[in-house]
């Protein structure tokens, strides 16, 4: 439930029907969210997959009302 919508979410990137990357957002307290699990397989690297995943995650976090997003290390 930590990644459940609408406050969070998990997104998968596909190329030609194969998964090439993923990212997740989970809510924290006080209008903050955490970007987690960003990964792009070698087959998707250099093609903008990582950037696209981050942009989707940031837009979803903003749409859910989060004012700040922090990164997982």
VOBA-1610 file (N, C-alpha, C; in pm, whole numbers, padded with zeros to 5 digits, always signed):
BEGIN
Unk+00081-00120+00000Unk+00000+00000+00000Unk+00085+00126+00000Unk+00214+00114+00025Unk+00299+00232+00033Unk+00307+00307-00099Unk+00286+00238-00208Unk+00296+00301-00340Unk+00161+00317-00408Unk+00053+00298-00333Unk-00081+00300-00393Unk-00119+00439-00440Unk-00191+00442-00551Unk-00246+00567-00601Unk-00365+00607-00516Unk-00399+00730-00503Unk-00350+00841-00583Unk-00226+00910-00525Unk-00187+00882-00402Unk-00075+00953-00342Unk+00061+00903-00391Unk+00067+00782-00445Unk+00192+00725-00494Unk+00166+00652-00624Unk+00263+00571-00665Unk+00243+00494-00787Unk+00371+00427-00831Unk+00355+00333-00923Unk+00466+00261-00984Unk+00444+00265-01135Unk+00550+00297-01211Unk+00539+00306-01356Unk+00645+00219-01420Unk+00608+00159-01531Unk+00695+00068-01605Unk+00710+00123-01747Unk+00833+00125-01796Unk+00859+00166-01934Unk+00880+00041-02017Unk+00822+00040-02136Unk+00836-00074-02227Unk+00885-00027-02362Unk+00965-00111-02426Unk+01007-00091-02563Unk+00983-00221-02638Unk+00905-00214-02742Unk+00871-00332-02821Unk+00815-00445-02734Unk+00734-00408-02634Unk+00670-00506-02548Unk+00756-00560-02435Unk+00881-00516-02426Unk+00971-00563-02320Unk+00993-00452-02218Unk+00990-00488-02091Unk+01015-00391-01985Unk+01160-00345-01990Unk+01180-00212-01992Unk+01316-00159-01995Unk+01345-00066-01877Unk+01244-00034-01797Unk+01270+00053-01682Unk+01149+00066-01592Unk+01175+00121-01472Unk+01067+00142-01377Unk+01103+00257-01283Unk+01002+00311-01218Unk+01019+00413-01116Unk+00896+00407-01025Unk+00915+00453-00901Unk+00804+00454-00805Unk+00806+00584-00725Unk+00689+00621-00676Unk+00674+00736-00586Unk+00593+00689-00468Unk+00638+00723-00348Unk+00558+00693-00230Unk+00542+00819-00147Unk+00426+00837-00087Unk+00403+00957-00008Unk+00477+00951+00125Unk+00522+01067+00169Unk+00576+01084+00304Unk+00480+01177+00377Unk+00526+01247+00476Unk+00439+01337+00552Unk+00449+01480+00498Unk+00348+01559+00530Unk+00350+01704+00506Unk+00373+01744+00361Unk+00305+01682+00267Unk+00314+01722+00128Unk+00442+01681+00059Unk+00514+01587+00117Unk+00638+01538+00057Unk+00617+01398+00001Unk+00695+01366-00101Unk+00694+01232-00158Unk+00838+01190-00180Unk+00858+01062-00202Unk+00991+01008-00224Unk+00995+00936-00359Unk+01094+00970-00441Unk+01116+00902-00568Unk+01202+00781-00539Unk+01155+00664-00580Unk+01225+00541-00548Unk+01230+00449-00670Unk+01321+00353-00662Unk+01325+00240-00755Unk+01347+00278-00902Unk+01409+00392-00928Unk+01438+00427-01067Unk+01545+00332-01120Unk+01510+00261-01224Unk+01605+00168-01286Unk+01576+00159-01435Unk+01681+00161-01515Unk+01669+00142-01659Unk+01764+00031-01699Unk+01712-00071-01765Unk+01795-00180-01814Unk+01889-00129-01923Unk+02002-00197-01942Unk+02096-00154-02045Unk+02032-00133-02182Unk+01933-00214-02216Unk+01868-00201-02347Unk+01794-00068-02362Unk+01757-00003-02252Unk+01684+00123-02258Unk+01768+00245-02232Unk+01893+00226-02199Unk+01981+00338-02166Unk+02020+00416-02290Unk+02031+00546-02274Unk+02070+00632-02385Unk+01955+00670-02477Unk+01836+00624-02445Unk+01720+00651-02531Unk+01619+00744-02465Unk+01655+00801-02349Unk+01564+00892-02280Unk+01463+00825-02190Unk+01478+00696-02167Unk+01382+00623-02084Unk+01385+00673-01940Unk+01503+00693-01885Unk+01515+00741-01747Unk+01451+00878-01730Unk+01480+00967-01822Unk+01421+01102-01816Unk+01269+01095-01824Unk+01218+01013-01913Unk+01073+01000-01929Unk+01009+00945-01801Unk+01072+00847-01740Unk+01019+00791-01615Unk+01017+00896-01504Unk+01124+00973-01491Unk+01130+01077-01388Unk+01024+01183-01414Unk+01007+01223-01539Unk+00906+01324-01570Unk+00766+01276-01537Unk+00735+01150-01566Unk+00604+01094-01532Unk+00586+01091-01380Unk+00688+01048-01309Unk+00680+01040-01163Unk+00662+01177-01100Unk+00737+01277-01148Unk+00724+01412-01094Unk+00586+01471-01123Unk+00536+01449-01242Unk+00403+01500-01276Unk+00296+01433-01190Unk+00308+01304-01168Unk+00211+01233-01085Unk+00217+01282-00940Unk+00338+01304-00890Unk+00353+01354-00753Unk+00290+01492-00738Unk+00315+01579-00835Unk+00254+01712-00831Unk+00102+01703-00841Unk+00055+01615-00928Unk-00089+01596-00944Unk-00156+01542-00818Unk-00080+01470-00738Unk-00133+01415-00612Unk-00124+01517-00499Unk-00069+01635-00528Unk-00064+01742-00428Unk+00067+01749-00350Unk+00165+01670-00388Unk+00293+01679-00318Unk+00364+01806-00362Unk+00419+01880-00267Unk+00488+02006-00296Unk+00639+01987-00305Unk+00687+01875-00256Unk+00830+01848-00254Unk+00852+01700-00278Unk+00960+01667-00348Unk+00995+01527-00367Unk+01141+01510-00329Unk+01170+01403-00258Unk+01307+01372-00217Unk+01348+01242-00286Unk+01480+01219-00290Unk+01532+01103-00358Unk+01574+00995-00259Unk+01557+00870-00298Unk+01605+00755-00222Unk+01749+00731-00263Unk+01835+00695-00168Unk+01975+00668-00202Unk+02003+00520-00194
//
